[in-house]
Amino acid sequence: MRRIFAVMSTLNVTLIQTDLAWHDPAANRTRLQKHFGGLAGQTDLIVLPEMFTTGFTMEAESVAEPANGPTVAWMSEQAAAIGAVVTGSIATRDGDRYYNRLVWMRPDGTHEAYDKRHLFRMAHEHDHYAAGSRRLVVELKGWKILPLVCYDLRFPVWSRNRIGGDDGYDVLLYVANWPERRRYPWQTLLKARAIENLSFCIGVNRVGKDGTGINYTGDSAAIDYLGQPMTPPSEQEFVTTVSLDKTALDGFRAKFPAHLDADDFHLTGLEP
C-alpha cells in the first residue's frame, strides 16, 4: 500500500559543513554531536558530508562498519533526540562487499539506504567499493527527495527528475568529499542540476585536509530551482538551516513547465 503524506509547504534543511578526523568514527560522531546542539525542534532534515565517520578512504577493508553498525545506531539516537531525519554516507560492509552507503535515518528509527552509483575511478574507488544499482527517492512531510553521493553530481542522467512520476522529486541532495582543486565544477554543477531539474538542490561538502593530504574548501550550498544560491559560500565549518518553499516551487513549475518537453528514456541494466 502506498503511504500518503500531508504536504508541508515549508521544509527546513540543515547543512553541516565540518572537518573530519581521518579514520576515527568515534571522534567524528562526537564532533558532529556538538554541531547538533540547539537543532531539536528547529529542523526537518540534517545533512552530513560523504563518509562522515572516516573521510573519503579507500581502506574499506579496515575501516568499514557493518550495515547496522555503531554509526547507524548513533544516527538513530540523534534523529530521535532532535526529531529530524539525519543523512550522510558511511563506508559500509554488507555481506562480502563494501559500499559507500548513504543512510536516511528517520526519528522513529526506520531507515533506508542508497549505495553510491558512480564510483570515483581517479581515486580507485571502484577497486574497493561496489556500485549501487538503484536510485532512492524518499518522502519527508510530503516532499520527495533524491539523495545522491559526490561523484554522482557529474552524471545528469542519474540525477534526472521525472516530475509527476513515482521517482520524481522536489529536492536533489548530494553529500560529498569534493576537493578544493575541483571546487569550480562543484559550484557550477549544483546550479546546473537545480535549473535543469526544476528542483531545489542541496550540496554538503567537508572542509579541512584528509589523511592523504587532499584539501577541502567546503562550498556547501542550498540552490533554489532558478539556480540562485540560498546560502553564502564558505570555507569554514558552519551549521546553517534553510527553509524550502513548496508553494513557490510548484508555482514556478506551473508557470515554466520545461519538464513537459523533456526527452523520454529509460535506464537499462539496473534494479527497478
BANU-676834 format. One record per atom (N, C-alpha, C, O): z, x, y; residue in one letter. Coordinates in steps of 0.001 Angstrom, whole numbers, padded with zeros to 6 digits, always signed. Each point is the difference from the previous one (the first is absolute). Layout:
BEGIN
ZXYA;...
This chain:
BEGIN
+000000+000837-001189M;+000000-000837+001189M;+000000+000879+001248M;+000771+000955+000095M;-001630-001281+000849R;-000090+000781+001229R;+001210-000286+000881R;+000366-001156+000214R;+000252+002224+000296R;+001159-000162+000878R;-000460-000416+001391R;-000996+000515+000508R;+001716-001442+000104I;-000333-000504+001330I;+001037+000512+000986I;+001202-000123-000233I;-001675+000701+001343F;+000884+000604+000980F;-000149-000707+001340F;-001107-000367+000394F;+002213+000179+000297A;-000060-000459+001382A;-000426+001172+000862A;+000556+001093-000111A;-001544-001316+000972V;-000524+001079+000820V;+000838+000130+001265V;+000177-000964+000744V;+000335+002168-000510M;+000702+000299+001237M;-001001+000581+000986M;-000771+000890-000358M;+000770-001379+001593S;-000993+000447+000968S;+000202+001456+000401S;-000941+000656+000446S;+002166-000145-000603T;+000286+001385+000367T;+000542+000760-001203T;+000876-000488-000714T;-001403+001678+000501L;+000501+000884-001047L;+000479+001282+000662L;-000760+000660+000708L;+002019-000307-000936N;+000575+001215+000570N;-000094+001133-001018N;+000534-000092-001105N;-001215+001151+001498V;-000256+001133-000898V;+000600+001261+000623V;-000261+000317+001160V;+001068+000393-001947T;+000647+001225+000471T;-000677+001220-000615T;-000108+000118-001220T;-000344+000788+002085L;-000619+001251-000410L;+001055+001104+000091L;+000641+000168+001037L;-000465+000578-002122I;+000943+001125+000010I;-000775+001293-000208I;-000462+000297-001102I;+000330+000464+002183Q;-000662+001299-000034Q;+001090+001068-000052Q;+000820+000102+000912Q;-000815+000686-001970T;+001108+000927-000224T;-000478+001295-000645T;-001068+000045-000610T;+001856+000989+000749D;-000186+001216-000774D;+000490-000280-001418D;+000773-000932-000223D;-001223+001740-000729L;+000399-000167-001394L;+000462+001325-000568L;-000624+001035+000237L;+001719-001063-000989A;+000493+001192-000688A;-000840+000213-001260A;-000231-000938-000763A;-000219+002160+000551W;-000901+000306-001109W;+000720-000105-001343W;+000978+000705-000249W;-001470-001585-000601H;+000493-000150-001377H;+001502-000326-000057H;+000701+000468-000898H;-000219-001253+001832D;+001427-000324+000032D;+000186-001500+000233D;+000314-000419+001115D;-000507-000392-002158P;+000098-001451+000155P;+001314-000472+000598P;+000005-000883+000858P;+001115+001459-001298A;+001302-000449+000509A;+000109+000229+001497A;+000476-000871+000729A;-000917+002049-000259A;+000056+000288+001438A;-000894-000940+000785A;+000366-000433+001092A;-001528+000114-001630N;-000912-000899+000708N;+000523-001427+000026N;-000159-000694+001004N;+000775+000248-002077R;+000584-001341+000015R;+001130-000072+001029R;+000134-001001+000704R;+000667+002041-000614T;+001081+000029+000994T;-000562-000009+001414T;+000498-000728+000858T;-001528+001525-000606R;-000631+000058+001310R;-000558-001368+000404R;+000195-000461+001125R;-000885-000169-002060L;-000609-001292+000302L;+001052-001082+000206L;-000157-000870+000856L;+001217+000925-001630Q;+001054-000998+000149Q;+000610+000050+001401Q;+000394-001030+000547Q;-000317+002223+000029K;+000476+000114+001379K;-000981-000656+000969K;+000409-000622+000979K;-001695+000763-001256H;-001015-000646+000848H;+000074-001521-000088H;-000430-000694+000921H;+000972+000169-002023F;+000073-001444-000188F;+001088-000650+000861F;+000036-001225+000119F;+000834+002010+000470G;+001114-000550+000763G;-000450-000967+001080G;-000893+000317+000786G;+001496-001482-000742G;-000307-001001+001020G;-001194-000879-000307G;-000341-000863+000809G;-000315+001051-001961L;-001193-000788-000310L;+000314-001317-000706L;-000858-000881-000063L;+002059+000733-000463A;+000336-001231-000734A;-000197-001214+000890A;+000547-000073+001101A;-001329-000876-001584G;-000252-001226+000730G;-000984+000136+001142G;-000257-000977+000703G;-000311+002183-000493Q;-000884+000238+001142Q;-001459+000202-000392Q;-000866+000087+000871Q;+000586-000012-002153T;-001361+000293-000436T;-000301-000720-001305T;+000907-000412-000723T;-002199+000268+000436D;-000451-000625-001239D;-000520+001027-001011D;+000015-000239-001207D;-000471+001379+001719L;-000654+000988-000852L;+000274+001393+000552L;-000199+000250+001189L;+000657+000664-002055I;+000233+001399+000360I;-000999+000853-000766I;-000091-000083-001225I;-000665+000911+001962V;-001049+000815-000605V;+000387+001477+000081V;+000264+000526+001081V;-000234+000133-002240L;+000338+001411-000121L;-001266+000807-000317L;-001007-000586-000397L;+001033+001907+000561P;-001192+000799-000287P;-000338+000070-001483P;+000736-000501-000850P;-001854+001125+000566E;-000422+000323-001368E;+000974+001019-000599E;+000496+000880+000703E;-000226-001008-002009M;+000875+000923-000728M;+001236+000354+000833M;+000305+001170+000233M;+000386-002211+000200F;+001095+000199+000950F;+001236+000655-000607F;+000927+000339+000735F;-000885-000153-002044T;+001152+000688-000598T;-000242+001492-000238T;+000951+000748-000228T;-002219-000307+000279T;-000307+001373-000395T;-000905+000747+000952T;-000040+001230-000037T;-000696-001939+000900G;-001151+000579+000654G;-001189-000056-000948G;+000151-000304-001183G;-001349+000603+001717F;-001235-000131-000775F;-000103+001173-000981F;-000515+001067+000334F;+001010-001291-001531T;+000138+001065-000989T;-000956-000171-001165T;-000297-001120-000416T;-000180+002239-000105M;-000802-000004-001211M;+000826+000394-001223M;-000543+000171-001092M;+001833-000031+001275E;+000891+000367-001115E;+000579-001258-000652E;+001214-000150-000145E;-002114-000737-000236A;+000410-001297-000542A;+000881+000155-001234A;+000973-000736-000169A;-001305+001673-000676E;+000717+000145-001262E;+001485+000307+000204E;+000825-000352-000843E;-000485+000998+001943S;+001389+000393+000224S;+000761-000928+000951S;+001229-000039-000046S;-001926-000706+000901V;+000721-000795+001006V;-000209-001503-000111V;+000753-000757+000613V;-001741+000295-001367A;-000269-001438-000067A;+001173-000750-000627A;+000616+000473-000956A;-000319-001642+001504E;+001058-000860-000519E;-000577-001009-000989E;-001183-000330+000084E;+001990-000162-001013P;-000470-001086-000863P;-000312-001239+000822P;+000444-000125+001142P;-001206-000788-001724A;-000512-001157+000736A;+001094-000836+000654A;-000216-000569+001070A;+001369+000489-001688N;+001109-000748+000590N;+001200+000922+000176N;+001121-000313-000400N;-001396+001457+001010G;+000998+001031+000160G;+000913-000187+001191G;+000053-001091+000569G;+000674+002138-000175P;+001023-000113+001038P;-000533-000424+001359P;+000692-000710+000730P;-001907+001126-000367T;-000509-000397+001316T;-000374-001474+000037T;+000205-000664+001016T;-000748+000147-002102V;-000301-001436-000049V;+001302-000805+000094V;+000052-001020+000686V;+000992+001478-001372A;+001299-000672+000098A;+000536+000073+001428A;+000543-000979+000511A;-000690+002117+000124W;+000441+000171+001391W;-000776-000923+000932W;+000584-000601+000902W;-001885+000485-001110M;-000808-000905+000832M;+000473-001434-000146M;+000037-000749+000977M;+000328+000361-002200S;+000511-001343-000221S;+001297-000232+000769S;+000185-001050+000615S;+000705+002030-000653E;+001269-000109+000736E;-000239-000108+001501E;+000622-000819+000676E;-001514+001638-000164Q;-000263+000011+001445Q;-000692-001283+000446Q;+000347-000559+001041Q;-001316+000089-001811A;-000691-001240+000354A;+000970-001175+000043A;-000089-000848+000887A;+001017+000796-001847A;+000990-001078-000038A;+000945+000100+001190A;+000325-001013+000620A;+000122+002232-000292A;+000953+000177+001091A;-000618-000324+001355A;+000671-000552+000872A;-001935+000887-000693I;-000667-000207+001286I;-000611-001391+000098I;-000158-000537+001096I;-000183-000042-002237G;-000652-001304+000013G;-001469+000104+000347G;-000550-000879+000664G;-000097+001967-001116A;-001407+000234+000300A;-000664+000689-001177A;+000669+000635-000815A;-001983-000761+000726V;-000766+000762-000973V;+000007+001467+000410V;-000111+000319+001184V;+000241+000577-002169V;-000098+001443+000228V;-001150+000521-000848V;-000086-000298-001191V;-000803+001083+001812T;-001134+000519-000759T;-000298+001444+000375T;+000269+000436+001120T;-000830+000297-002073G;-000400+001388+000151G;-000393+000486-001382G;+000216-000709-000983G;-000792+001912+000881S;-000429+000448-001318S;+000892+001107-000542S;+000644+000731+000752S;-000623-000627-002078I;+000864+000922-000735I;-000823+000659-001109I;-000827-000659-000630I;+001046+001941+000390A;-000569+000641-001189A;+000696-000602-001228A;+001214+000125-000156A;-001995-000776-000709T;+000564-000833-001064T;-000575+000364-001365T;-001201+000236-000139T;+002064-000194-000852R;-000423+000182-001393R;+000062-001348-000700R;+001042-000654-000004R;-002146+000241-000582D;-000063-001278-000699D;-000690+000245-001339D;-001210+000221-000051D;+001981-000260-001025G;-000548+000376-001298G;-000314+001485-000006G;+000852+000818+000345G;-002063-000468-000735D;-000387+001412-000028D;-000869+000377+001193D;-000676+001029-000024D;+000689-001861+001077R;-000805+000278+001180R;+000878+000056+001251R;+001117-000515+000036R;-001678+001167+000987Y;+000676+000102+001296Y;-000851-000710+001041Y;-001229+000063-000030Y;+001909-000743+000956Y;-000690-000762+001033Y;+000626+000273+001363Y;+001200+000252+000109Y;-002028-000308+000921N;+000475-000075+001375N;+000128-001502+000264N;-000967-000657+000386N;+002161+000129-000598R;+000206-001456-000091R;+000726-000557+001213R;+001116+000408+000321R;-001774-001346+000344L;+000653-000750+001069L;+000811-001133-000613L;-000498-000752-000838L;+001744+000638+001263V;+000889-001068-000468V;+000224-000981+001140V;+000317+000399+001121V;-000483-001675-001411W;+000221-001085+000957W;+001275-000713-000442W;-000037-000858-000882W;+001169+001219+001499M;+001297-000488-000436M;+000490-001133+000910M;+000124+000168+001213M;+000150-001314-001823R;+000480-001165+000749R;+001528-000039+000028R;+000650+000638-000828R;-000067-001387+001781P;+001462-000095+000073P;+000653-000595-001238P;+001169+000274-000273P;-001910-001087-000482D;+000591-000612-001195D;-000071+000922-001221D;+000392-000398-001097D;-000885+001616+001278G;-000056+000961-001090G;-001285-000008-000804G;-000217+000895-000818G;-000646-001888+001031T;-001292+000014-000674T;-000921+000972+000734T;+000120+000196+001210T;-001032+000402-001956H;-000898+000941+000652H;-001344+000041-000708H;-000140-000410-001153H;-000842+000920+001884E;-001335+000220-000533E;-000410+001424+000320E;+000654+000680+000791E;-001741-000230-001406A;-000413+001386+000182A;-001506+000099+000148A;-000761-000780-000574A;+000357+001763+001362Y;-001416+000355+000138Y;-000127+001499-000249Y;+000689+000796+000638Y;-001565-000407-001559D;-000253+001403-000293D;-001202+000471+000810D;-001073-000600-000050D;+001270+001681+000794K;-001034+000532+000890K;-001331+000132-000736K;-000087+000631-001053K;-000931-001234+001624R;-001315-000017-000637R;-000765+001307+000225R;-000548+000579-000938R;+000519-000127+002185H;-000794+001178+000358H;+000920+001216+000074H;+000843+000100+000892H;-001012+000812-001828L;+000863+001164-000099L;-000657+001184+000715L;-001193+000255-000166L;+001987+000458+000957F;-000510+001013+000914F;-000369+001275-000761F;+000843+000861-000254F;-002122-000768-000099R;-000437+001096-000863R;+000117+001362+000678R;+000131+001016-000683R;-000175-000978+002020M;+000120+001281+000684M;+001371+000641-000214M;+000155+001208+000182M;+000839-002011-000566A;+001319+000526-000385A;+000200-000090-001510A;+001097+000255-000498A;-002164-000621-000239H;+000029-000129-001465H;+000955-001123-000448H;+000587+000066-001079H;-000447-001089+001925E;+000862-001122-000379E;-000506-000660-001278E;+000788-000464-000823E;-002113+000425+000664H;-000583-000643-001188H;+000284+000768-001288H;-000173-000541-001092H;+000602+001788+001207D;+000355+000779-001182D;+001436-000254-000460D;+000379+000386-001105D;+000405-001029+001944H;+001423-000182-000303H;+000418-001473-000097H;+001018-000318-000615H;-001798-000570+001217Y;+000348-001423+000023Y;-001181-000828-000501Y;-001158+000396+000135Y;+001469-001537-000708A;-001035-000944-000424A;-000308-000956+001140A;+000891-000368+000766A;-002143-000032-000653A;-000418-000915+001063A;+000311-001437-000375A;-000077-000375-001170A;+000426-000421+002157G;+000183-001432-000212G;-001339-000690-000187G;-001051+000570+000294G;+001096-001802-000786S;-001242-000726-000287S;-000003-001416+000559S;-000880-000794-000335S;+001857+000465+001186R;-000013-001337+000597R;+000656+000021+001367R;+000909+000788+000264R;-001392-001673+000602R;+000646-000197+001293R;+001183-000936-000177R;+000064-000786-000945R;+000861+000893+001872L;+001160-000879+000003L;+000062-000696+001350L;+000157+000654+001031L;-000278-001970-001032V;+000205-000782+001219V;+001307-000761-000170V;+000154-000780-000940V;+000776+001005+001842V;+001317-000623-000074V;+000162-000993+001151V;-000687+000091+001018V;+001602-001033-001197E;+000271-000984+001051E;+001425+000171+000506E;+000932+000236-000769E;-000792-000358+002063L;+001294+000100+000647L;+000050-000998+001143L;-000700+000149+001002L;+001534-001167-001162K;+000142-001058+001000K;-001350-000625+000351K;-000258-000361+001148K;-000597+000243-002170G;-001294-000632+000190G;-001093+000934+000455G;-001168-000386+000029G;+001518+001606+000326W;-000985+001022+000354W;-000491+000678-001278W;+000779+000215-000930W;-002051+000117+000884K;-000553+000747-001130K;-000217+001447+000434K;-000578+000268+001054K;+001049+000654-001880I;+000033+001410+000352I;-000622+000823-001118I;+000291-000219-001175I;-001157+001175+001546L;-000597+000921-000952L;+000592+001392+000235L;-000354+000654+000981L;+001251-000186-001864P;+000568+001337+000148P;-000830+001037-000768P;-000335-000192-001169P;+000013+001295+001859L;-000770+001080-000599L;+000675+001336+000320L;+001012+000042+000700L;-001583+001048-001223V;+000658+001299+000113V;-000971+001057+000530V;-001022+000283-000627V;+001339+000285+001756C;-000575+001219+000584C;-001527+000103-000126C;-000722-000648+000758C;+000229+001446-001695Y;-001426+000290-000152Y;-000834-001269-000178Y;-001199+000015+000279Y;+001810-001114-000739D;-000702-001283-000083D;-000615-000381+001342D;-000988-000734+000043D;+001564+001226+001053L;-000475-000346+001346L;-001458+000379+000206L;-000698-000641+000786L;+000227+001672-001480R;-001364+000476+000197R;-001052-000841-000730R;-001191+000289+000109R;+001599-001303-000838F;-000929-000741-000846F;-000010-001480+000398F;+000798-000789-000506F;-001709+000418+001417P;+000021-001353+000555P;-000269-001104-001010P;+000458-001127+000188P;-001187+001423-001252V;-000276-001034-001006V;+001299-000444-000660V;+000210-001192-000224V;+000665+002152-000087W;+001271-000323-000654W;+000924-000772+000943W;+000837-000784-000447W;-000993+001008+001741S;+000828-000677+001000S;-000611-001319+000474S;+000593-000699+000821S;-001742+000368-001322R;-000777-001144+000499R;+000794-001297-000065R;+000607-000328-001019R;-000627-000403+002131N;+000692-001287+000089N;-000953-001126-000390N;-001135-000056+000471N;+001600-000820-001320R;-000775-001187-000373R;+000764-001219+000511R;+000650-000721-000758R;-000752+000524+002048I;+000767-001053+000671I;-000312-001353-000635I;-001161-000378-000152I;+002218-000340-000215G;-000166-001296-000642G;+000005+000071-001516G;+000127-001028-000665G;-000265+002229+000107G;+000026+000153-001446G;+001394+000323-000502G;+000923+000201+000789G;-000775-000151-002100D;+001310+000282-000582D;+000515+001380+000370D;+001210+000209+000088D;-002128+000745+000130D;+000434+001352+000350D;-000259+000329+001467D;-000064+001172+000373D;-000086-002206+000461G;-000065+000218+001436G;+001385+000300+000542G;+000999-000245-000677G;-000927+000772+001888Y;+001299+000383+000546Y;+000016-000095+001518Y;-001040-000125+000648Y;+002255+000187-000098D;+000230-000032+001444D;+000454+001350+000537D;-000195+000311+001175D;+000800+000485-002045V;+000510+001325+000384V;-000447+001017-001034V;+000182-000190-001202V;-000773+001278+001691L;-000395+001129-000836L;+001008+001112+000264L;+000280+000333+001152L;+000259+000235-002214L;+001118+000928+000142L;-000275+001277-000780L;-000361-000043-001176L;+000535+001189+001848Y;-000163+001295-000656Y;+001273+000817+000158Y;+000512+000147+001110Y;+000005+000391-002227V;+001086+000980+000051V;-000631+001355-000275V;-000906+000097-000827V;+001369+000961+001509A;-000760+001243-000052A;+000859+001246+000160A;+001105-000033+000542A;-001668+001145-001043N;+000354+001361+000380N;-001323+000609+000477N;-000684+000692-000754N;+000341-000957+002004W;-001313+000379+000543W;+000199+001193+000930W;+000698-000133+001006W;-001282+001293-001302P;+000343+001226+000721P;-000561+000065+001419P;-000955-000694+000351P;+001581+001548+000444E;-000368+000180+001404E;-001468+000353+000170E;-000647-000503+000918E;+000110+001351-001778R;-001367+000482+000214R;-001053-001093-000161R;-001159+000199+000364R;+001551-001348-000905R;-000934-001122-000112R;+000536-001229+000737R;-000263-001132-000407R;+001001+001349+001473R;+000612-001123+000703R;-001034-000889+000689R;+000206-001210+000102R;-001328+001793+000380Y;-000998-000825+000680Y;-000617-001034-000950Y;-000110-001164+000384Y;-000296+001533-001602P;-000481-001037-000923P;+001058-001074-000286P;-000338-001180-000083P;+001598+001563-000067W;+001071-000974-000218W;+000053-001002+001137W;+000007-001207-000241W;+000030+001687+001476Q;+000091-000880+001162Q;-001235-000884+000107Q;+000102-001180+000334Q;-001258+001748-000616T;-001262-000734+000153T;-000185-001047-001081T;-000395-001130+000289T;+000680+001495-001536L;-000256-000915-001104L;+000970-001173-000026L;-000380-001092-000424L;+001621+001284+000863L;+000917-001139+000098L;-000584-001071+000928L;+000067-001191-000302L;-000635+001621+001423K;-000608-000954+000941K;-001239-000638-000613K;-000214-001205+000134K;-000599+002008-000804A;-001216-000543-000609A;+000318-001043-001056A;-000640-001051-000042A;+001634+001329-000825R;+000346-000955-001044R;+000511-001316+000605R;-000287-001074-000529R;+001036+001151+001627A;+000479-001225+000654A;-001170-000803+000551A;-000073-001210-000213A;-000836+001862+000911I;-001124-000689+000638I;-000908-000633-001032I;-000335-001180+000111I;-000073+001950-001126E;-000994-000506-000941E;+000565-001079-000920E;-000757-000807-000541E;+002074+000784+000359N;+000609-000973-000901N;+000686-001152+000721N;+000616-000851-000641N;-000716+000815+001975L;+000614-001071+000786L;+001449-000211-000421L;+000419-001115-000311L;+000338+002212+000309S;+001389-000072-000454S;+000852+000971+000804S;-000513+000900+000666S;+001823-001100-000742F;+000910+001029+000473F;-000062+001169-000988F;-000255-000201-001187F;+000486+001409+001674C;+000011+001179-000858C;+001212+000846+000349C;+000203+000356+001161C;+000604-000034-002170I;+001201+000810+000162I;-000186+001299-000775I;-000364-000028-001176I;+000608+001158+001820G;-000046+001291-000687G;+001286+000760+000255G;+000355+000236+001155G;+000355+000153-002212V;+001260+000739+000141V;-000149+001366-000662V;-000245+000112-001201V;+000398+000912+002020N;-000154+001384-000430N;+001323+000745+000181N;+000925-000529+000615N;-000829+001725-001132R;+001197+000818+000142R;-000183+001028+001120R;-001098+000156+000533R;+002164+000533-000188V;-000045+001152+000889V;+000633+001188-000722V;+000518-000136-001108V;-000569+001317+001764G;+000632+001186-000564G;-000945+000819-000858G;-001208-000237-000006G;+001760+001204-000721K;-000772+000900-000853K;+000467-000153-001443K;+001199-000039-000274K;-002161-000047-000644D;+000389-000185-001396D;+000203+001355-000697D;-000118+001054+000625D;+000420-001101-001906G;+000329+001200-000743G;-001171+000928-000256G;+000189+001116-000483G;-001404-001565+000800T;-001173+000858-000143T;-000449+000562+001338T;-001010+000700+000076T;+001760-001005+000986G;-000321+000511+001328G;-000918-000882+000821G;-000403+000388+001096G;+000064-001562-001596I;-000883-000913+000748I;+000813-000740+001056I;+001100-000482-000270I;-001659+000400+001478N;+000675-000644+001127N;-000521-001417+000201N;-001189-000276-000161N;+002112-000613+000515Y;-000319-001418+000222Y;+000486-000416+001388Y;+001117+000321+000404Y;-001971-001037+000309T;+000339-000409+001369T;+000153-001506+000155T;+000002-000501+001124T;+000124-000224-002214G;+000317-001415+000096G;-001167-000857+000438G;-000893-000302-000792G;+000901-000094+002072D;-000999-000921+000537D;+000018-001338-000736D;-001027-000668-000112D;+002212+000281-000393S;+000121-001330-000601S;-000355-001043+001055S;+000269+000188+001186S;-000868-001277-001621A;-000517-000953+000976A;-000065-001411-000553A;-000169-000218-001199A;+000310-000731+002109A;-000344-001394-000261A;-001204-000304+000885A;+000031+000226+001210A;-001085-000739-001825I;-001255-000285+000694I;-000281-001495-000113I;+000143-000577-001078I;-000542-000055+002182D;-000306-001422-000103D;-001447-000200-000456D;-000728+000973-000196D;+000317-002216+000028Y;-001309-000358-000546Y;-001149+000359+000934Y;-001159-000074-000408Y;+001445+000461+001649L;-001014+000485+000925L;-000115+001524-000033L;-000843+000581+000682L;+001693+000055-001477G;+000016+001446-000042G;+000872+000633+001061G;-000069+001209+000221G;+000891-002015+000440Q;+000870+000490+001065Q;+001357+000417-000567Q;+000614-000767-000741Q;-000131+001981+001079P;+001317+000439-000469P;+001114-000866+000587P;-000015-000351+001179P;+000980+000019-002037M;+001180-000753+000427M;+001208+000918+000158M;+001053-000426+000475M;-001211+001690-000877T;+001074+000986+000087T;-000574+001277+000595T;-001162+000314-000257T;+001934+000437+001047P;-000502+001268+000546P;+000009+001080-001071P;+000863-000019-000877P;-001815+000976+000926P;+000010+001089-000986P;+001206+000899+000212P;+000453+000199+001127P;+000060+000341-002225S;+001161+000876+000084S;-000031+001029-001115S;-000425-000290-001119S;+000884+001506+001438E;+000129+001054-000996E;+001447+000166-000449E;+000315+000904-000773E;+000569-001783+001263Q;+001422+000098-000299Q;+000419-001070-001010Q;-000719-000976-000217Q;+001880+001167-000394E;+000557-001060-000819E;+000247-001235+000870E;+000428+000121+001148E;-000694-001285-001689F;+000329-001218+000738F;+000106-001182-000955F;-000516+000021-001117F;+001200-001041+001594V;+000064-001296-000667V;-000386-001034+001047V;+000647-000096+001043V;-001684-000671-001305T;-000422-001010+000963T;-000424-001261-000733T;-000546+000062-001101T;+000802-001199+001717T;-000356-001290-000585T;-001006-000706+000896T;+000202-000115+001209T;-001288-000355-001813V;-001022-000740+000731V;-000036-001438-000521V;+000293-000255-001168V;-000652-000670+002040S;-000131-001409-000369S;-001482-000361-000060S;-000717+000113+000995S;+000274-000540-002151L;-001389-000392-000200L;-000118-001511+000176L;+000846-000755-000480L;-001890+000323+001163D;-000163-001402+000387D;-001121-000632-000824D;-001172+000317+000200D;+001527-001208-001126K;-000992-000639-000873K;-000859-000994+000768K;-001187-000139-000293K;+001761-000551+001263T;-000770-000968+000787T;-001114+000702+000760T;-001128-000490+000053T;+001444+001637+000535A;-001013+000755+000734A;-001079+000528-000943A;-001184-000026+000335A;+001586+000502-001503L;-000965+000495-000981L;-000945-001107-000443L;-001217+000183-000002L;+001768-001317-000368D;-000838-001121-000457D;-000920-000485+001114D;-001146-000376-000248D;+001655+000387+001473G;-000809-000432+001135G;-001188+000918+000219G;-001103-000466+000284G;+001319+001768-000413F;-001110+000939+000182F;-001019-000140-001121F;-001205+000039+000251F;+001673-000202-001484R;-000929-000165-001114R;-000854-001257+000166R;-001175-000010-000368R;+001768-001049+000922A;-000753-001237+000225A;-001054+000187+001095A;-001093-000559-000078A;+001432+001345+001087K;-000903+000219+001129K;-001066+001044-000314K;-001107-000058+000535K;+001438+001007-001399F;-000906+001100-000317F;-000042+000191-001521F;+000530+000985-000515F;-001163-001933-000210P;+000048+000015-001476P;-001022+000944-000623P;-000866-000437-000757P;+000959+001713+001067A;-000953+000975-000530A;+000036+000053-001524A;-000996+000354-000631A;+002138-000703+000036H;+000112+000054-001458H;-000973-000953-000696H;-000330+000197-001169H;-000125-001218+001874L;-000931-000944-000615L;-001379+000615-000215L;-000812-000544-000748L;+000548+001668+001397D;-001289+000689-000152D;+000113+001249-000865D;-000929+000805-000055D;+002060-000643-000618A;+000215+001201-000818A;-000882-000021-001242A;-000345-001065-000511A;-000014+002251+000034D;-000784+000129-001231D;+000868-000347-001202D;+001168+000381-000071D;-001750-001103-000861D;+000718-000404-001202D;-000213+001044-001090D;-001137+000371-000290D;+002220+000104-000315F;-000123+000959-001084F;+001252-000059-000853F;+001002-000590+000406F;-001046+001193-001575H;+001133+000039-000901H;+000144+001411-000560H;-000990+000632-000368H;+002208-000147+000306L;+000266+001290-000616L;+000037-000179-001518L;+000564-000974-000498L;-001155+001903-000228T;-000010-000089-001452T;+000869+001105-000597T;+000293+001002+000652T;+000111-001207-001900G;+000744+001012-000714G;+001474+000062+000374G;+000674+000979-000320G;-000163-002005+000989L;+001398-000043+000412L;+000675-001198-000616L;-000657-000951-000424L;+001995+001001+000377E;+000749-001165-000456E;-000196-001123+000986E;-000174+000263+001190E;+000196-001536-001645P;-000137-001130+000913P;+001241-000112+000868P;+000086-000893+000843P;
